[in-house]
């Protein structure tokens, strides 16, 4: 669809364009596969930022304003130039917020999502003249579901951002895919328990030594924060490998969760690492706002890289790249999705709010959440908290996100103490996001209906082990949007104490709804099946 045609669409529809099937909205609920809405849901507490969040009122207003500006300018100038300049402005502001412009000559490439950014990292690692690239992916079950396919240079969804249909698992660019060898390293044992860090480090070192010996270029992932908060391999190991093998290793830090400190981000860029991040996880922008940070040491132009694969035109456009990359991006479509621009406008509004919040208040909310979640959820007989991964830095460092736990995983237990499996948790995750009070059995107490009513958006379930019987957990996460509400939003309360109490009350409501669902689980399954059979 041409840009001028896109301008005629409603904002909600535009926000759902330029991605893949994960953005498609259910016609009945209006929610995507992520459980997100393209309209604000102010009555729903955003506890699912480790997966995605519905657009907030702040983000929606920012996107609406930018759309109106584009409409007002459309008859006077080349709209493609306008969109490209707005993308430039987004990159510039991201540099300021993330790095304070302290990383010289840092390039920011925009992408539809964090998964799409994986393709850019792979293309950069290939550069020119390398016979093979071994892509070492850490924790494939705890990163984006499409990441393993993208890391192999394959389609990972049946719908591309351009709107073209694709077959997941097929090569995007045959030449690049044929020169890519994917090696996956698990973060957990088969029983779901986290692996020892030294064991993961040793496995990484052995693979790197073997593949470098075979003449391969290495793309090594560092998971800065997995879906359940794990980190690997150790930074000490990464620095040692980089010192030993130099340009034979390209390191990409997967910070797609956005749970990083600016100092840590600057250090990664100073070390010459690529960094994948998003505006749509921690920061709370609408889903599908990805970015890849490319420091000078990793810039492919210095390696003589001529062009991106032509097939990347289904994912990226020229204006997703800075002007200095014009020659590399020349074979891509000129202009990207207006939806991508509007999503980044919404995400930037959230990022501004977060960094405009005094650091002392941010730390106060982080500490409150870190203590409240285990206290509230852990007090339920239906919930067992998962083992918490230690933050990258100790509490005494007070480097905000890198020294605080912001994602908590938990098992949901039947009344007999048995942990519910992945498919059951998928149902619970969906039910938590809907008003389920009408499903309560009339013979039950009115309190059951009341407890089933609140809509709670939390993180999708994650399998911890391997096999069909693998353990699985749900997750609650603190994101930037919730943090700023608690820190300084007067609509949440006139004092900090009132706003913090509201956050804790939301966790209590979540606990009660989970308990009500567990108590009525079989009945809810029957009711849902009956409605589906009637087309309801």
C-alpha positions in Angstrom: 0.0 0.0 0.0 1.4 3.4 -1.0 2.1 6.0 1.7 -0.8 8.3 0.7 -3.2 5.4 0.8 -1.9 4.5 4.3 -2.8 8.0 5.5 -6.4 7.2 4.9 -6.4 4.3 7.4 -7.4 4.6 11.0 -4.6 4.9 13.5 -5.5 1.5 15.1 -5.2 -0.2 11.8 -1.9 1.5 10.9 -0.3 0.5 14.2 -0.9 -3.1 13.3 0.8 -2.9 9.9 4.4 -3.5 8.8 4.9 -6.5 11.0 3.8 -10.1 10.8 1.0 -12.4 12.0 1.7 -11.6 15.6 0.1 -8.2 15.0 -3.2 -9.6 13.6 -6.1 -8.6 15.9 -8.8 -11.0 16.8 -12.1 -9.6 15.5 -13.9 -10.4 18.7 -11.5 -9.4 21.4 -9.5 -6.9 19.4 -6.3 -8.4 20.9 -3.3 -9.8 19.1 -1.5 -13.1 19.7 0.5 -11.2 22.3 -2.7 -10.2 24.1 -2.2 -6.6 23.1 -4.6 -3.9 21.9 -3.9 -1.1 19.5 -6.2 1.1 21.6 -5.3 2.1 25.1 -6.6 -0.1 27.9 -6.2 2.2 30.9 -8.0 -0.2 33.3 -5.6 -3.0 32.6 -2.4 -3.0 34.7 0.6 -3.6 32.3 2.4 -6.5 33.9 3.3 -8.2 30.6 6.2 -6.1 29.3 8.4 -9.1 29.1 6.1 -10.2 26.2 4.5 -7.0 25.0 2.1 -4.3 26.1 -1.0 -2.7 24.7 -0.4 0.9 23.5 -0.7 3.4 26.4 -2.6 6.6 26.4 0.7 8.5 26.2 1.9 6.4 23.3 -1.4 6.6 21.5 -1.5 10.4 21.7 2.1 10.7 20.4 1.3 8.4 17.4 -2.0 10.2 16.7 -0.2 13.6 16.7 2.5 12.4 14.2 -0.2 10.9 12.0 -2.0 14.2 11.9 1.2 16.0 11.0 1.8 13.6 8.1 -1.7 14.1 6.9 -1.3 17.9 7.1 1.9 17.8 5.1 0.9 15.2 2.5 -0.4 17.7 -0.1 2.6 20.1 0.1 5.7 17.9 0.1 7.1 14.5 -0.9 5.6 12.3 1.8 8.4 9.8 1.5 10.9 12.5 2.3 8.8 13.5 5.4 8.7 9.9 6.6 12.4 9.5 6.1 13.2 12.6 8.1 11.0 11.4 10.9 12.9 8.1 11.0 16.1 10.1 11.2 14.7 12.1 14.1 13.8 8.8 15.9 17.4 7.5 15.5 18.9 10.7 16.8 16.6 10.8 19.8 17.3 7.1 20.6 21.1 7.9 20.5 20.5 10.6 23.1 18.3 8.6 25.4 20.3 5.4 25.3 23.9 6.7 25.1 23.7 10.5 25.6 25.7 10.6 22.3 28.7 9.3 24.2 29.4 6.6 21.7 30.9 8.3 18.7 29.7 7.3 15.2 27.1 4.9 16.5 24.6 3.9 13.9 21.1 2.8 14.7 19.2 0.6 12.3 15.5 0.3 12.8 13.5 -2.9 12.2 10.0 -4.2 12.5 10.8 -6.2 15.6 13.7 -7.7 17.6 13.4 -10.9 15.6 13.8 -9.0 12.3 16.9 -7.3 13.8 18.5 -10.8 14.0 18.6 -10.8 10.2 20.6 -7.6 10.2 23.1 -8.9 12.7 23.5 -12.1 10.6 24.1 -10.0 7.4 26.6 -7.9 9.2 28.5 -11.0 10.5 28.7 -12.4 7.0 30.2 -9.2 5.6 32.1 -10.2 2.5 34.4 -13.0 1.6 33.7 -15.3 4.6 33.0 -18.9 3.6 30.8 -19.7 6.6 29.3 -18.1 9.6 28.6 -20.1 12.8 25.8 -18.3 14.6 25.8 -19.3 18.3 22.4 -18.7 19.7 22.1 -18.8 23.5 18.8 -19.9 25.1 16.7 -20.4 22.0 13.6 -21.2 24.0 14.0 -18.0 26.0 14.3 -15.5 23.3 11.7 -14.6 20.6 10.0 -17.7 19.2 11.1 -16.9 15.7 14.7 -16.1 16.6 16.2 -19.5 15.8 14.8 -19.5 12.3 15.9 -15.9 11.8 19.3 -16.8 13.1 19.6 -19.4 10.4 18.6 -16.9 7.7 15.1 -18.4 7.4 11.6 -17.1 7.3 10.1 -17.2 10.8 6.4 -16.3 10.1 3.9 -16.9 7.3 3.5 -13.1 6.9 6.4 -10.7 6.1 6.3 -7.0 7.1 5.8 -6.2 3.4 2.6 -8.2 3.5 3.9 -11.0 1.3 3.2 -14.6 2.3 6.1 -16.8 3.2 6.8 -20.3 4.4 8.5 -20.5 7.8 11.7 -22.5 7.6 12.6 -21.6 4.0 15.7 -19.6 3.3 15.2 -15.8 2.9 18.4 -15.5 0.9 19.6 -18.8 -0.3 23.3 -17.8 -0.5 23.3 -16.3 3.0 21.4 -19.2 4.5 23.7 -21.8 2.8 26.7 -20.1 4.5 25.1 -20.1 8.0 25.5 -22.8 10.5 23.3 -22.4 13.6 24.4 -23.8 16.9 21.9 -23.5 19.8 23.0 -23.6 23.5 20.4 -24.2 26.1 20.2 -22.0 29.3 18.5 -24.8 31.2 18.8 -28.5 31.9 16.1 -30.9 30.5 14.3 -30.6 33.9 14.0 -26.9 33.6 16.7 -25.9 36.1 19.2 -23.2 35.0 22.5 -24.6 33.9 25.7 -23.7 35.7 27.3 -20.5 34.1 30.7 -22.1 33.9 29.3 -25.1 32.0 27.7 -22.7 29.4 30.9 -20.7 29.1 32.9 -23.9 28.5 30.5 -25.1 25.8 30.7 -21.7 24.1 34.5 -21.7 24.2 34.7 -25.2 22.7 32.4 -24.4 19.8 34.2 -21.1 19.0 37.6 -22.9 19.0 36.3 -25.7 16.8 34.6 -23.4 14.2 37.3 -20.8 14.1 39.7 -23.7 13.4 37.5 -24.6 10.5 37.8 -21.1 9.1 34.4 -19.9 10.1 33.4 -16.4 11.1 31.5 -16.4 14.5 28.4 -14.5 15.5 28.1 -15.0 19.2 24.9 -14.0 21.1 25.1 -12.7 24.6 21.7 -12.9 26.3 21.4 -9.7 28.4 18.0 -10.8 29.8 16.1 -13.8 28.7 12.3 -14.3 28.9 12.8 -15.4 32.5 15.7 -13.1 33.4 18.7 -15.3 32.7 22.1 -14.0 31.4 24.8 -15.9 29.4 27.5 -16.4 28.6 29.6 -14.5 31.2 31.0 -11.1 30.0 34.4 -12.3 31.2 34.3 -15.2 28.7 33.1 -13.0 25.9 35.9 -10.5 26.4 38.4 -13.4 26.5 37.2 -14.8 23.3 37.1 -11.4 21.6 40.7 -10.8 22.7 41.8 -14.2 21.4 40.1 -14.2 18.1 39.6 -10.5 17.2 37.6 -9.8 14.1 36.8 -13.5 13.6 34.1 -13.0 16.2 31.1 -10.6 16.0 29.3 -10.3 19.3 25.7 -9.3 19.4 24.1 -8.5 22.7 20.5 -9.5 22.8 19.0 -6.7 24.9 15.6 -7.0 23.2 13.9 -6.9 26.6 15.3 -3.4 27.1 16.3 -4.1 30.7 19.7 -2.5 30.6 21.5 0.4 32.2 22.8 3.1 29.9 26.3 2.6 31.3 26.1 -1.1 30.5 24.8 -0.3 27.0 27.6 2.2 26.4 30.2 -0.4 27.6 28.9 -2.9 25.1 29.1 -0.4 22.2 32.6 0.7 23.3 33.6 -3.0 23.2 32.5 -3.1 19.6 29.4 -5.3 20.1 26.2 -5.1 18.1 23.2 -4.5 20.4 19.6 -5.6 19.6 16.9 -3.8 21.5 13.3 -2.7 21.3 11.0 0.1 22.3 8.2 -2.4 22.9 9.3 -4.6 25.8 10.5 -2.8 28.9 9.7 0.6 27.6 6.1 -0.2 26.9 5.7 0.9 23.3 3.3 -1.0 21.1 4.6 -4.3 19.8 7.0 -4.3 16.8 9.5 -1.5 17.3 13.0 -3.1 17.0 16.5 -1.6 16.6 20.1 -2.7 16.1 22.9 -0.5 17.5 26.0 -0.8 15.4 29.2 0.8 16.8 32.1 1.8 14.5 34.1 -1.4 15.2 31.2 -3.5 13.9 30.3 -1.4 10.9 30.2 -3.6 7.8 31.1 -0.7 5.5 34.6 -1.0 6.8 34.7 -4.6 5.6 33.6 -3.7 2.1 30.0 -5.0 2.4 28.3 -4.0 -0.8 24.6 -4.5 -0.2 21.9 -6.1 1.9 20.3 -9.2 0.4 17.6 -8.2 -2.1 15.1 -10.5 -0.2 15.5 -8.2 2.8 13.1 -5.9 1.0 10.3 -7.8 2.6 11.5 -6.7 6.0 13.4 -3.4 5.7 13.4 -0.2 3.8 16.1 2.4 3.0 14.8 4.8 5.6 15.3 2.3 8.4 19.0 2.9 7.9 21.1 6.1 8.5 22.2 8.1 5.5 25.8 6.7 5.7 24.3 3.2 4.9 22.7 4.4 1.6 24.9 2.3 -0.6 24.2 -0.9 1.5 20.5 -0.3 1.5 20.1 0.9 -2.0 18.5 -2.3 -3.3 15.7 -2.1 -0.6 12.4 -0.2 -1.0 12.7 3.5 -0.5 10.2 4.0 2.3 9.2 1.8 5.2 5.9 1.2 6.8 4.0 4.2 8.2 2.9 1.8 11.0 6.5 1.3 12.0 7.1 5.0 12.2 4.0 5.5 14.4 4.9 2.6 16.7 8.4 4.1 17.2 6.8 7.5 17.9 4.7 5.9 20.6 7.7 4.0 22.0 9.8 7.2 22.1 7.0 8.9 24.1 7.3 6.1 26.7 11.2 6.3 26.7 11.0 10.1 27.3 8.7 9.6 30.2 10.9 6.9 31.7 14.1 8.9 31.5 12.4 12.1 32.6 11.5 10.3 35.9 14.0 11.2 38.6 16.4 8.2 39.0 15.8 8.2 42.8 12.1 7.5 42.1 12.8 4.9 39.5 15.0 3.1 42.0 12.3 3.3 44.6 9.7 1.7 42.3 12.1 -1.0 41.2 12.8 -1.9 44.8 9.1 -1.9 45.7 8.2 -4.2 42.8 11.2 -6.5 43.6 9.9 -7.0 47.1 6.1 -7.0 46.4 5.9 -9.7 43.8 7.4 -12.6 45.9 5.5 -11.4 49.0 2.1 -11.2 47.2 2.2 -14.1 44.7 4.3 -16.3 46.9 1.6 -16.2 49.6 -0.8 -18.2 47.4 -1.1 -22.0 47.7 -1.8 -22.0 43.9 1.5 -20.3 43.0 5.1 -21.3 43.4 7.8 -18.8 42.5 10.5 -19.9 40.1 14.1 -19.7 41.0 15.2 -16.1 40.6 18.3 -15.4 38.5 20.7 -13.0 40.2 20.9 -9.6 38.5 24.0 -8.8 36.5 25.1 -6.4 39.3 24.6 -6.5 43.0 22.1 -4.3 44.8 24.9 -2.1 46.3 25.8 -0.9 42.8 22.3 0.7 42.3 22.6 0.7 38.5 18.9 0.5 38.3 17.8 -2.1 35.8 21.0 -4.1 35.9 20.9 -4.5 39.7 17.2 -5.1 40.1 14.9 -8.1 39.3 12.1 -6.9 37.1 10.8 -10.2 35.7 9.4 -12.9 38.0 8.4 -16.4 36.8 6.0 -18.6 38.6 4.4 -22.0 38.4 0.6 -22.4 38.8 -0.5 -25.3 40.9 -3.6 -27.4 41.0 -5.2 -27.9 44.4 -3.3 -31.2 44.6 0.0 -29.4 44.2 0.6 -30.5 40.6 2.1 -27.8 38.4 0.0 -27.0 35.3 1.6 -27.6 31.9 2.3 -25.2 29.1 -1.1 -25.6 27.3 -3.1 -25.0 30.5 -1.0 -21.9 31.2 -1.8 -20.6 27.7 -5.4 -20.8 28.7 -4.8 -19.1 32.0 -2.7 -16.4 30.3 -5.5 -15.6 27.9 -8.3 -15.7 30.6 -6.3 -13.3 32.8 -6.6 -10.7 30.0 -10.3 -11.1 29.7 -13.3 -10.5 32.0 -14.2 -14.1 32.8 -16.9 -13.3 35.4 -19.7 -14.5 33.1 -18.1 -17.9 33.0 -18.5 -18.5 36.7 -20.9 -21.2 37.7 -24.1 -19.6 39.1 -24.0 -22.1 41.9 -20.7 -20.7 43.1 -20.3 -17.7 45.4 -20.5 -14.2 44.0 -16.9 -13.7 45.1 -15.8 -16.1 42.3 -17.4 -13.8 39.7 -15.8 -10.8 41.3 -12.4 -12.3 41.3 -12.7 -13.5 37.7 -13.6 -10.0 36.4 -10.4 -7.9 36.4 -8.3 -7.9 33.2 -4.7 -8.6 33.9 -2.1 -8.6 31.1 1.0 -10.6 32.1 3.8 -12.3 30.2 3.1 -15.4 28.1 4.1 -18.8 29.4 7.5 -20.2 28.8 8.7 -23.8 28.7 11.6 -24.3 31.0 12.7 -27.8 29.9 12.6 -30.0 26.8 9.9 -32.4 25.7 6.1 -32.3 25.8 6.1 -32.7 29.6 8.5 -29.9 30.2 7.7 -27.5 33.1 6.3 -24.1 32.2 5.9 -20.8 34.0 3.9 -17.6 33.6 5.6 -14.2 34.2 4.9 -10.8 35.6 7.2 -7.9 34.7 7.8 -4.3 35.7 8.0 -2.1 32.6 8.8 1.5 32.1 5.1 2.6 31.6 4.1 1.0 34.9 7.1 2.4 36.7 6.4 6.0 35.6 2.7 5.6 36.7 3.8 4.5 40.2 6.6 7.1 40.4 4.8 10.3 39.4 1.4 9.8 37.7 -1.2 11.9 39.6 -4.0 9.9 38.0 -2.7 6.9 40.0 -2.7 8.7 43.3 -1.8 12.0 45.0 1.2 10.6 46.9 3.9 8.0 46.1 2.5 5.8 48.9 -0.9 5.7 47.2 0.5 4.9 43.8 2.7 2.1 45.2 -0.3 0.7 47.1 -2.3 0.7 43.8 0.5 -1.4 42.2 0.4 -3.9 45.1 -3.4 -4.0 44.9 -3.0 -5.0 41.3 -0.8 -7.9 42.2 -3.3 -9.0 44.9 -6.1 -8.9 42.2 -3.9 -11.0 40.0 -3.3 -13.5 42.7 -7.0 -13.8 43.5 -7.9 -14.2 39.8 -5.4 -17.0 39.4 -6.8 -18.7 42.5 -10.3 -18.4 41.1 -9.3 -19.8 37.8 -7.5 -22.7 39.4 -10.6 -23.4 41.5 -12.9 -23.3 38.5 -10.4 -24.5 35.8 -12.3 -27.5 34.5 -15.6 -25.6 34.5 -14.0 -22.7 32.6 -12.6 -25.1 30.0 -16.0 -26.6 29.5 -17.7 -23.2 29.2 -15.1 -22.0 26.7 -15.6 -25.2 24.6 -19.4 -24.8 24.7 -19.2 -21.2 23.5 -16.7 -22.1 20.7 -19.0 -24.9 19.5 -21.8 -22.3 19.2 -19.5 -19.8 17.4 -19.4 -17.5 20.4 
